[in-house]
Every structure is written in C-alpha cells, then in structure tokens.
Amino acid sequence: MEGLVPRPSEGRTFIETRRVRLTDMDPRGRLRLDAVARFLQEVAIDDVDETGWGAPDHLWFVRGMRVDVVEPFLADRMVELVTWCSGLGTVAAGRRWSLTGDRGGRIEVDSVWVHLDAQQRPARITQFDPYARAAGGRRVSARPQLADPPTDAPRSPWPLRASDVDLHGHVNNTVYWQAIEHVLFAAGPEPARPLRARLDFREPLDLGNRLELAVTGDEHQLDIGFVVDRRIKAVAAIAGL
C-alpha cells in the first residue's frame, strides 16, 4: 500500500494469531475496527514485554494510526498478525502491523507511538536494537496529520463509561474506534468494503469528560472530531480505498 513500510528482511518481527469471535463482529460478520485495534494493542504489548521495552519501565501512548482495510474480514475466523518497527524519532517510534485472515481478509496498519518513562514523561529512545534494525533508518514524527473538524460541524454526545478507562487512567484507544464504528454504521462509507481510516490522538480522554462527536462528510469521505468543551481531543478521517 502507498506509503507503508514493507516487512523488513532483517531486524525484529513478532507474530501472533487471534481468533475472530462473536464479540469481534458486526451484524454482517465483519471484523470491527475496534476489535482490530484491540488485537493490535495486545500484540504490541506482548512484543515489548518480550524485549523488555514494556511496562512498567517503558510506556507507549499512541499518537496516530492509519488502518488500510485492503480486503474486509468477512468470513475469516483466524487472523495472523505480524508487527515490526517502521521508524524512529527522538521520543517516538513507528509500529507496523500486517494482518492476514484465513479467508482472504487483509489489513495493513501503520502508527506512531510516544515513548514515556515510568512517571509518564516523554523519554528519549536509546539502545533500541533490534527494533532499530527493522526501522532501517526511517524517521517518524509525532505531529498531528489531520486537520481539525469545522467549528460548525453537527455534534452528538458520546457518553464515556467506567469500563472505557484502562490501567493508566485514560480512555483506552480502542474506545475511539468504537465511536468510529458507530458513526460508520449510521452514516459513513459502507464498512464492508475496502477503506482507509486515520486517527490522530491529540489529548487524552478522561472518564469525567463530556465528549461530543463532530461529524461531517458523506459516503465518500467521513471526518470525525472528538470534542470536549471545544477542545479537539482526537480527529478521525475515513474514506474508501
């Protein structure tokens, strides 16, 4: 896919499989984006735990994701996930995933994560082999890639729940994808076709926030702003491939 780093010939790659279960599917049997996000997060955690770059000494918070659903997962019930480092910055790293289903499903994902120390402060990345070998000298930036939604975009409330908050005290990134799935189902591009979804995380969401979704666009391009008291907390853009 355009702009996506291929699987490296050297350096670390990490492979796991997941079964697609009833709770991962929409009414048509399609693997939902929030379930995909959960798979990605779990595999990334298992990867860094194995190398020593995981919690509690190292924390990673996602800054941006690009999800290319090349072939929707419809009849697939098993998924192979391969992940590797796609680039490095001073305090950020890129992570790629390639997902392949047992019935032809395929999703390609790239992302940027900010590295924090145990006190949740941005921390320089050093001694990062073998991830650095897989990155191949490519640089990444943690700057937002998507524009803010229009100030007059229609808004609707999206209540946050206690179950949305993870161990680090913020709303888990999979919850954003649940909101995206809801908007897709109601008004966006037909989700059972190839699509590209981008999501920029600007500021963490907390349980007490009164979150609103600012939605604009049509079946060809859908933009979603995650807004709290006029502050943009995250921005998503979805379009067909």
N, C-alpha and C positions, 0 to 999 in steps of 0.2 A: 504494500500500500504506500501511496505517496508520502514521503517524509518520514516513514517509520524505519527504525533501525532493524536490519535483519538479524537473525540469530547468529551469534558470534561463532567463529571457528576455534577460538581459544578463549580462556577465561572461564569463569564460573557460570554454569547454568543449573537451574534447580527445577525438578519435575515432580509433580504430584497429580493425582486423579481425584475427581469428585463425582459422586452420583447425583443426577438430577432427580430430585424428589418432588412430591406433590406440592409442598410449600414453596418450591422454587419456580413454579409455573403459573402463567396466567390462564384464563379460561380456555384458551385455544391450545394450550400445551407448550407455549413458547417460554423459554428460559428468560425470566425477567432481568432487567438491568440491575436491580438492587440485589438479586441473588448472585449475579455475576460479580458485583462489587464485593460481596461478602467472600466469594471464592478467592478473588484477587487478594484481599486483605489477609485471609487465613494463610494462603500460600506464601505471601511475602513475610509474614510473621515467622512461619516455620523456617524459611530460608535464613533470615537474620539470626534467629535463635541458634541455628546450627553453626553459624560462623562466629558468633559472639558479638554481632552488631545489633542485637536486640535489647529489649528491656531487661533489667532496669537501668543499665548504664547508658544505653543509647535509645532515644525515642525518635520516631519518624512521623511527621504530620504531612498529609498530602496537601499540595498546593494547586495542582492542576492535573486533569485526566482527559485523555482522548480515547474514546471507545469506538472502534470501527466494527460494526456488525456486518461482516462480509457475507456470511450466509447464516440467517437466523437459526437458532437451535430450536427445532420444532419437534421432531421425532427422537432426537438424541436423548439418551438416558445416562451416558457416561461422558465425562469431559477430561481430557488431558490438558494440563496447564504447564507451560514452560515459562520460566521467568529469568531475566538477566538484567544487568546494569546497562543502561543505554547512554549514559553520560554523567559528567561530574561538574560541580561548581564548588565554590569555597565552602558553603554550608548546605548545599543541596545536591541531590543525586537523582538521575532519571532511572525509572524502572519500567522495563518492557515485559509484557506477557503475550504469549500466543496460546489461544485456546482452540482445541480441535475436538469435535464431537464424534461419536461412533456412528452417526447417520449423516455426516456431511456438514454439520454446523462448524462455523469458523468465526472467531472474533480476535481482532488484534488491538492491543491496548498499549498506550504509552502514558507516562505520568512523571511528575516531578514531586519529590518529597524533600522537606526541610529537616535537617538533622538537628536534634536538640540533645542537650545533656540531661542528666538525671533530675536537674532542677527546672527542666523545661525551658532552657535558654538556648538560643541558636549557638551551635558549636562547630568549629572548623572540622572538616573531614580530613583525617590523616591516616596513613598506614592502612589503606583501603583495599589492598590486594586480597583475593583475586578479582574482586569486583572491578577494579580499575582496568585490568587487562581486558575484560569484556567490553568496557566502555570505549576502548580504542582511541583515547584522546579527545573524544567529543565533549563539548561543553554544554551545560544546561543553565537556564536562568529560571529563577523563581518568580519573575514578574508576571502579573496577570496578562492573559492573552485575549480575553473577550471584553467587548465594550459594555458599559452599563446599560440597563434597560431604559427606555424612555420614561421621563418623570411622570407622564400622564398615562402609563400603562395600566389597564384594569388589574385590580388586586383582589385576592381572596384569601381568607385566613387559612393557615395550615397549623393546627394545634400540635404542640410538641408534648410527648408523653414521657413519663419517668423511665420507661423501657428504652427510650432513644439514647440515653446517656451512657457512655462507656466508662471504663476504669479511670480514664484521665479527666473526667468531669465535664466533657463536652459532648455534644450530639455527634454520634458516630457518622462517618461519611456515608455509610450505606443508607441512612435515613434520607439524605438528599436525593438519592436515586429512587427511593420510594415515592417521593413527591413528583419526580420527573415521570415515573411510570404512571402515576395518577393523571397527570396532565396529558401525557401521550394517549392514554386510553380514552380520555374525554374529548380531546380537541386536536391532537397533533398528527404527525405523519403516521400512516399505518405501521404499527410496530412490528408486524410480521414480515417486513421487507428489509432489505439492507439499509442501514442508516449509520450516520456518524453522530455521536453525542460527545460534546465537550463540556467540561465543568471546571470552573475556576473557583477555588476556595479563597475568600478574602479575609474573613474574620471568623473565629469560632462561634458556633451557636450554643447557647446555654438553655437549660430547661425553662427558666423563667421568661425567656424572650417571647414576645407576641409576634410570631412570624407570619408574614404575608408573602404570597407568591404573585409576582407581577408578570403577567403572561401576554406576549404579543406574537403575531405571526399567523401562518396558515399551514396547510398540509405540506408545503414545500420547505418551510423554514420556521422553526419554533424557538422563541427565546424566553427564558425564564429567569427572573430576578428573585433572589431570596432576600427579603427586605425586613428589617427590624427598626422601627422608629426612623424611617427614611434613610437608614444606613444599609448599604448593599453588603450583605454577608457572603453571597456567592452568586455566580451567574452561570447559566447553562445555555447551550445552543444545540439544537437537534435538527438535522436535515437528512434527506435521503441520499444514498450513495449512487 
